[in-house]
Amino acid sequence: MKILIALDASPQSQYALRFVCRMRWPAGSRVIVVSALPTLVGAAAVGAELSGVDALAEAQRRDVEERVSAAEAALRESGIATEARVEAGDPREVLVSVAEEVHADLVVVGSHGRKGLAKLMLGSVSSHVVTHAPCSVLVAKDTSVLDPKGGKS
């Protein structure tokens, strides 16, 4: 079974990683950790020096690669075979594209739980992946952040 897990810097992404680590997967399963590296077009558009943009892009890439490496280590500690992919682009498109390319059986994403205008303005990676992925999608939600009245704490 090929399981693709989306990873970013959010607590929801870390919850999804912990979820995958706790699950029992069929023998021979492989988890592909995918993180999207957004392009820095905006910085160039406002006149930032190219060397400064390059330095920022390199620092961002290192940060993402370290996060992905830590996720791989956690998965291996759980006895799960893993590989990593850091791809440039919009996370929604990157996840769907990689899922298609590797013929994933399952994509696991965390959910930020945004609603209303925030969801409309910021978009929803999980909603996009659920709608466009070529395979099943599991949206991992950390419900421990909800207070007894149903709101976020």
VEXDRENFI-541112 format. One line per 3 residues: number of its first residue (from 1); for each residue z, x, y of C-alpha. Coordinates in steps of 0.02 Angstrom, whole numbers, plus 50000, padded with zeros to 5 digits. Layout:
% residues N
NUM) Z,X,Y  ...
***
This chain:
% residues 153
1) 50000,50000,50000  49954,50066,50172  50079,50016,50305
4) 50043,50053,50487  50192,50056,50604  50171,50049,50793
7) 50285,50168,50886  50324,50180,51071  50479,50226,51171
10) 50557,50053,51163  50715,50003,51069  50610,49868,50983
13) 50497,50001,50912  50648,50095,50845  50710,49934,50766
16) 50542,49913,50680  50555,50092,50616  50730,50061,50546
19) 50666,49901,50466  50526,49996,50377  50647,50132,50321
22) 50764,50003,50242  50629,49909,50147  50579,49943,49967
25) 50392,49968,49963  50281,49975,49808  50264,50144,49723
28) 50131,50250,49806  50149,50164,49974  50110,50265,50129
31) 50167,50232,50307  50054,50283,50448  50149,50304,50612
34) 50035,50263,50758  50073,50291,50941  49953,50258,51083
37) 49940,50381,51225  49891,50286,51384  49763,50368,51495
40) 49816,50429,51666  49669,50358,51763  49784,50287,51895
43) 49852,50458,51943  49677,50527,51970  49626,50373,52068
46) 49764,50399,52198  49710,50578,52229  49832,50677,52123
49) 49781,50856,52096  49688,50875,51932  49805,51013,51873
52) 49953,50899,51906  49872,50758,51808  49833,50878,51666
55) 50013,50939,51664  50078,50761,51664  49959,50712,51524
58) 50013,50862,51421  50198,50822,51446  50166,50642,51397
61) 50072,50697,51241  50215,50814,51191  50342,50674,51214
64) 50240,50554,51107  50211,50686,50972  50398,50725,50965
67) 50438,50539,50947  50309,50520,50809  50374,50676,50721
70) 50552,50608,50725  50490,50443,50652  50401,50536,50512
73) 50561,50631,50473  50661,50469,50463  50532,50392,50346
76) 50530,50547,50234  50721,50544,50227  50703,50366,50162
79) 50585,50428,50027  50427,50358,50106  50265,50457,50112
82) 50200,50464,50290  50069,50528,50408  50051,50515,50597
85) 49917,50470,50721  49925,50490,50910  49775,50405,50988
88) 49725,50391,51171  49699,50216,51238  49771,50042,51257
91) 49903,50014,51122  49830,49845,51074  49658,49915,51041
94) 49722,50076,50961  49827,49982,50833  49688,49864,50783
97) 49562,50006,50774  49672,50117,50666  49717,49971,50553
100) 49531,49940,50525  49492,50125,50501  49627,50160,50371
103) 49609,49990,50286  49793,49951,50317  49876,49818,50209
106) 50012,49784,50338  50047,49823,50520  50228,49824,50579
109) 50263,49804,50765  50420,49775,50865  50433,49630,50985
112) 50495,49644,51164  50523,49457,51168  50444,49433,51338
115) 50403,49255,51387  50315,49162,51525  50252,49261,51673
118) 50316,49428,51607  50214,49406,51448  50062,49352,51547
121) 50073,49498,51670  50119,49634,51547  50021,49571,51398
124) 50088,49569,51223  50044,49706,51102  50119,49610,50955
127) 50024,49450,50998  49861,49545,51012  49887,49636,50848
130) 49936,49474,50758  49777,49393,50822  49654,49536,50795
133) 49718,49646,50652  49615,49646,50492  49773,49629,50387
136) 49945,49550,50385  50061,49590,50530  50251,49593,50525
139) 50336,49573,50694  50511,49647,50680  50636,49570,50800
142) 50809,49639,50831  50907,49478,50846  51071,49572,50869
145) 51034,49581,51056  51049,49392,51071  51213,49319,51129
148) 51287,49162,51046  51211,49050,51180  51035,49107,51134
151) 51001,49218,51285  50985,49405,51293  51144,49499,51322
***
